[in-house]
Amino acid sequence: MDLNSASTVVLQVLTQATSQDTAVLKPAEEQLKQWETQPGFYSVLLNIFTNHTLDINVRWLAVLYFKHGIDRYWRRVAPHALSEEEKTTLRAGLITNFNEPINQIATQIAVLIAKVARLDCPRQWPELIPTLIESVKVQDDLRQHRALLTFYHVTKTLASKRLAADRKLFYDLASGIYNFACSLWNHHTDTFLQQVSSGNEAVILSSLERTLLSLKVLRKLTVNGFVEPHKNMEGFLHGIFERLKQFLECSRSIGTDNVCRDRLEKTIILFTKVLLDFLDQHPFSFTPLIQRSLEFSVSYVFTEVGEGVTFERFIVQCMNLIKMIVKNYAYKPSKNFEDSSPETLEAHKIKMAFFTYPTLTEICRRLVSHYFLLTEEELTMWEEDPEGFTVEETGGDSWKYSLRPCTEVLFIDIFHEYNQTLTPVLLEMMQTLQGPTNVEDMNALLIKDAVYNAVGLAAYELFDSVDFDQWFKNQLLPELQVIHNRYKPLRRRVIWLIGQWISVKFKSDLRPMLYEAICNLLQDQDLVVRIETATTLKLTVDDFEFRTDQFLPYLETMFTLLFQLLQQVTECDTKMHVLHVLSCVIERVNMQIRPYVGCLVQYLPLLWKQSEEHNMLRCAILTTLIHLVQGLGADSKNLYPFLLPVIQLSTDVSQPPHVYLLEDGLELWLVTLENSPCITPELLRIFQNMSPLLELSSENLRTCFKIINGYIFLSSTEFLQTYAVGLCQSFCELLKEITTEGQVQVLKVVENALKVNPILGPQMFQPILPYVFKGIIEGERYPVVMSTYLGVMGRVLLQNTSFFSSLLNEMAHKFNQEMDQLLGNMIEMWVDRMDNITQPERRKLSALALLSLLPSDNSVIQDKFCGIINISVEGLHDVMTEDPETGTYKDCMLMSHLEEPKVTEDEEPPTEQDKRKKMLALKDPVHMVSLQQFIYEKLKAQQEMLGEQGFQSLMETVDTEIVTQLQEFLQGF
């Protein structure tokens, strides 16, 4: 591409590519795509985005195309890779002028230079770092800033490389430029501190921006640039606390609502990030900083020193620093001190010297009495947006950056580490709060709320120190009954507190009293109290000591109140939460929920419709439906008008929501099938979704196979006639590429189809059976797969003899062998691999299947007679149990209609599918036919066919020990 002639054309097409008109935009994008691999294209782009007179949007697009080109074509081995000559020109052009006036474009240029540096620096681009170092020294503000911005992105990118050779290169780079980076940072920091008093906001901001960028560079070098960092950077790291104090003091003279303040806080946070990253990556190198870090953090967070200068994010960072030091595994000695390293013992000694009784007591008291107190803002939010308040309170994944969750995590960690010291302190705080609190004294109410919060968080540590059962009866239960509006923070805190203790120490006998209290609180006037009560209810029913009989008297009231709460709340997160509680209750009481779910069943379709834009809420609805179907059993058929379209949508991979709903949708589909009393046209129709799901071969494949099995058990004839052809095609494709475990799952479906429908099954899955036969003949090496092959073939041989004959004939043609010879090979392999079969049912099936070949005058079968008898005797050993009263043997696998298993309270009642499987088992030869009797009849028939002498000759081929065992089993026949 000739630069001069091409520039105008490329510029014109780039201009068209910024158009809002798709008719202009699309052709331009296609043209640019074609030029991507043309030599000289990126040189043209460089000329365009460095030309400051051109339109900003066009230059922006040129930078983006250049950046994408680095990803695709810069590596030497890439298809259509850029030539070395062009890359040399481009590298030189990128660092000629650091004078980009537009911030966003400057950042993109810095990023793309860093991308090239990742691939070429230092070997192909040795001049990059020296050029950057020289450029950050210039007096021109714009050039200096852009060079510093690029310096940061290059350092950040090189620091992120993880291969050993790349790490070594970065160590070399860091040791070469570290002193310069320190002096650069000190220079910009001093300049900023001098200019703060000037009051010139533009000058202060410009200086602060350079300070921030130089500190970002220094952070990457400090944390990632040295094998033994403590030997290289004592000056910077030990000086960081003084610098932090200076910046915190600056905050007094900078207003609270301007860009400077925002940048200042970012710089202060960056200081703390350097310390946190360094501690995380180099805990032993951090040891000399433990004392200073703790002193600094504790003084600013837990004493008056921080008043007027600290801000929330900074307090959070300081708390994270304390927490990381307290919890750091590297600083914890072994139980046997002598086994600990000197570095660990040194760090532990510093920690112990710092965390004295007075210090720990002060931290504990300040956390509880200061940081745990509900603030005015929180109380206002409670009143104005109760649902928002409950979501904020949980903290979610943002605990690192949110003050309340962070203080609670710090409290838990410190209390766990120093519980012997802090337990008496917390018990004393509890002791001072016995009895009711004056509702007019809001401060006293908030203090009690904070202490109760601490007692809940420390529940596991306080196990031996608090008689919770007595405290519950004498103190907490009466507090729940105070209905004054001002007491609602305590009502909410007490029910939360009980939830924290429920799995720690709570006598089962007290649960009815708690259920009574929960019923009352679910009718509380305050929404926050009701939501918290629902959470505690979930923890209570989830607990392993939960007893259904204690809960049932309260079930109707609670379910009704929870349903009313679900209707009242409006936020997606809260609806999800209440739905989870309802799901949990339904799951635990199972079938006993049936009388009370009418209202929920009517409401869920409306909620599903309203939640069209909220996929996570829909996931919660799916979970509720899963438990609802399990609880309703066969009655869930009444839900089909709503249920089946929900399953249809959730499992349709052509619908965008399937990304969120598929896993729960498949689970719902499965439980619907398992609990369905009969097939319906609509339920059968949903199976159209299965073929694309099998093509996905995702982690949900196991559930898909369970669903297919569910259809086979539910209505094998209709299902197989409708879908077996397509299913067989999918299975044949899957078997080519699936894992061993996947092959077994596919073949189990085929095995079930043969078991349920011995006539139709083999016909429908006929294309797969040669694959199975071939696997047996060739001696499949995976025992689990071989066992499944033999299970499938055993079903065909035993239950559909004519189909087996036609299959044998087909395979004889394929293998170009005689049928008898092939049959003999199969029996031989079957006998040889019998040990691959571990399931007793399949072992008995093998014996029955091979015995079904008798009586026979076929010389090949008679030749394998010994093996058939060996397998039969093995089968007898598997299934025969001796009756101690009569001394006779009985086949333990035989089942009768009279046997009805008793279901205990802890067990799930049988599903409709369980009942179908039981009925199927009653027709299954494995459970219908006595192996003992079958052997006797087959041997008698063989004897009659051959005559006494011929039969005796046949029996002589069997080992005498096997014959003796056989005779013992057949006594009485």
C-alpha positions, 0 to 999 in steps of 0.5 A: 500500500503506497503511503501517499496515494493510500492515505486519502483513500483510507481517510475517506473510508475511516470517515465513512466508518464513523457514520451513523448510516448503516448503508454507509458504515457497513461497506466501509467496515468491510473495506477496512477489514480487507485492508487489515492484511495489506502491507503499509496499512498500519503506517497509514493509520499511524499517520492518520491518528498522529495528525491532530488536524483531523476529525477526533472520531476518525483518529479514534477509529484509526487508533482502534484499528491499529490496536486490533492489528497488533493483537492479530498481525504483530507476532512473527508467526501470525498469518499475514504478519507485518514485515519486520521493516514495517514494524521497525518504522511503526515502533519509531513513529509511535515514540517520536512525539508524546504530544497527543492533545486528546486524553482518550486518544492519548490513553489508547496510544499508550495502551497500544505502545504497551501491547507492542512492548509486550511482544518486542521489548527489550530485544527488538525495541531496546530504545523504548525505555531510554526514550520514555525516561528522557521524555518524562524529564522534559519541561513541556507539561503535555509531553511529560504527562503523555510520556509518563502515561505511556511509561505506566502502561508499558511497566504495567504490561511488562509486569504482567508477563509470567514466563520465567524468561520474561520475569527475568527481563522485567527484574533486569529492567526494574533494577536498572530504572528503580532509582530513577522511578523513585526520584521521579516520584519524589520530585512530582510528590514534592512539587505537588505538596509545594503547590497545594497551598497555592490554591490554583486548582489547575496547577494542583491537579496537573501536578497531582496527576503526575504524582499519581502516574509516577506512583503507579509505575513505582507500584508495579516495579516494587511489587513485581520487579524484584526476587528479594525486594526488601534489599532494594527498596527500603527507602521508598517503602519505609518512607511511604507512611510519612508521605501518606501522612502528608497527603492525608493532611493535604485533604484538610486544605482541599475541598470535599467536592472537586476533581482535585479531591477525587484525585487526591483520594485515588492517590492515597488509596494507591499508597495503600494498594502498594502496601497491600500488594507487597504484603500479598506477594512478598510477606517475608519481605514485608516483615520490617513493615509490619510494626509501622503498618499496624501502628499507622492503620490502628492510629488512623482508624481506631484513635482520634488521629484520623478525625477530619482526614480519613474517608471511607475507602481509606478506612477500608484499606487500612482495615484490609491491611490489618486483616491481612497481617493478622490472617497471613499464613506466613506469619503463623507458627506451627503448633510445634514452634521449633518447626517454624522458620525464623522468618515466621517466628520473627513476624509472629513476634512483631505481631504479638508485641503489637497486639497487646491487651490494651490495643486489642481491647481498644480495637474491639470496643471501637469496632463495636461501639463506633463502626458497628453503629447504624449511621444516620444515613443508614437509618434514613435509608431504612425508612425511605428504601427498606429493600435497598437497605437490606441489600446494602446490609448484606454487602455482597461481593463488595466487602473489600470496598464497603465499610460495614462488611469490612469492619465485620470481617475484621472483627471476625478475624481478630476475634478468632485470632485473639479470642481468649483475650477478647471473649471477656471483653465482649461478655462484659459488654453483653452483661451491661446490656441485660434487660429491656432498653428505654425506647426513648434512648436511641443511642442505647438502642443502637449500642445494644444493636452493635453489641448483639451484632458482635455476639452474632458474628463471634457465635462460633468463638463464644460457644463455650462462654454463652448459655445461649438457650437461657439467654434466648428465653430470658433476654432475646425472646422478650425483646422480640415482643417489644413492638414500639417503632423505635425498637425495630432495629433491635427486633431485626437484630435479635432475629438475625442473631438467633439465625447466627446461633441456630447451627452453633448452639440452640436446643431443639426443644426451643424451636417451637418458641422460635417458630411462634416468634417468627410467625409474629415477626412475619406480621411486623409492621416493618418490612426490614424486620420481616425480610430478616425474619425470613432469612432466619427462617431459612437458616432454621429449616436448613439446619440439620437438627430441623424436625418436620413434626415441630414445624408443621403446626406453624407451616400454614401461617408461615407459608401464607405470610411469606407469600404475602411478603413475596407479593409486597416486595418490589426489588428483584433481589428481595423477591429472589431472596423470599423465593429462596426461603419459600423454596427451602420450606417447600423442600423440607416439608415436601408433600405436606406443603400441598394444602397451602401452595394454591396461592403461590401456584396462581402467583408464579405465572404473573411473577414470571411474566413480570420478570422478563428482563430479570433472568436471575429472578427467573432462575429463583422462580425455576428453583421454586418450581423444582421444589414445588413439583417435588412437593406436589408429586403427581398433582404437579400435572395441574401446573402443566399449562404454566410449567411446560412453556417455562421449561420450553423457553428455559431449555431452548438454546435458540432463545437468549435467556437460555444462557441463564436459565438452562441449568435450572430449566433442565433440572425442572424438566427432569423433576417434572418427568419424574413426577408425571403420572402420564405422558401428555402431547405437550410434555412429549413435544418439549423433547424437540429441544433435546437435539440441540442440547446434545450437540452442545455437549456441555456440562449439562449432558448428564442431566440431558441423559437423565431426561431421556431416561425419564421419557423412556420410563414414562412412555417408551412406545410413544417416545421411541416412535416419535423421537428414536430416529433423531435421538439415534443419529445424535447418539451416533455423533456423540459416540464418535467424540464423547468421553468414556463416561459419556459413552457409558451414559449414552449406552445406559439410555439404550440399555434402559430402552431395551429393558423397558421395551424389548421389542421396539427398543432394539429396532429403534436403536438398531444403528448403535447395536453393531457398534456395541457388538464390535466393541465386545468382539474387539475386547473394549479396554475400558472395563466400565464401557465393556460392562455396559456393552455386555449389559446392552447385548445381554438384554437383546440376547435374553429378551429378543432372540430373533433380533439377536439372530439378525444382528449376528447375521449382519455382523457376520457379513461385516466381519466376513465370518461364519455366524457360528464362529462370530458367536463363539468369539463373542461368548469367549470374550464375554466369559473372559471379561465377566470380571469387568461387570461389577453390578449384581443385576448385570452379572445375573443378566449375563448368566441368564443371557448366555444360558438362554442359548441352551439347549443347543446342538450347535457345536460352537455353543457346546464348545463354549459350554464350560464358560457358560456354566462358569458364568452361571455359577458365578452368578449363583454366588452373586445372587443366592442367599441361604435361608438359615431356617431351612438351609436352602438357597434363595435368589435374593434378586427376585421381587414380588408385588407384595414388597412395599418399601417403608418410607421413613420421615427423613427419606423422600417419598417415592416419585412416580418414576420410582413407582414406574421403575418398580413396576418395570422391575416386576416384569424384568427377567432379572427380578422375575426369573430364579437363576437357580431354576433357570439353570436347572431347566436349561441343563435338563433340556440340554440333557434331554436333547443330547441323552445321558451319555452325551450330556455327561461328556459335556459336563466333563468339560467343566472343572470338577470344583465348579460342578460340585458348587453347582450341585450344592446350589441345585439341591432339591431340584 
